[in-house]
Amino acid sequence: MKRTAEDLKSNLRYAIHCASPSVISGIQAYRRKQWSHAQAYFERVCEKDPSNSWAHFKLGMCHFKKK
């Protein structure tokens, strides 16, 4: 199945709509290279949803970037 750019944009809008405020804030802080702030948001996500592998990955990346 070939995906179009519009399909991908639609999926992204859906994912953002479903994301928690902590995930969105973490992404924003991460993009601004505010590693400590992003870390705090991703820690909150990991506490609420320990099975969220993406949040664990981003949390690890914050630790890595801070060094």
GICOR-V586329 format. One record per residue. RES is the residue in one small letter. PSI is psi as a letter, one per 30 degrees, with the letter a starting at -180 (none if undefined). Layout:
RES,PSI  RES,PSI
//
This chain:
m,k  k,k  r,k  t,l  a,e  e,e  d,e  l,e  k,e  s,e  n,e  l,e  r,e  y,e  a,e  i,e  h,e  c,f  a,k  s,l  p,e  s,e  v,e  i,e  s,e  g,e  i,e  q,e  a,e  y,e  r,e  r,g  k,h  q,i  w,e  s,e  h,e  a,e  q,e  a,e  y,e  f,e  e,e  r,e  v,e  c,e  e,e  k,e  d,i  p,f  s,g  n,j  s,e  w,e  a,e  h,e  f,e  k,e  l,e  g,e  m,e  c,e  h,e  f,e  k,e  k,f  k,none
//
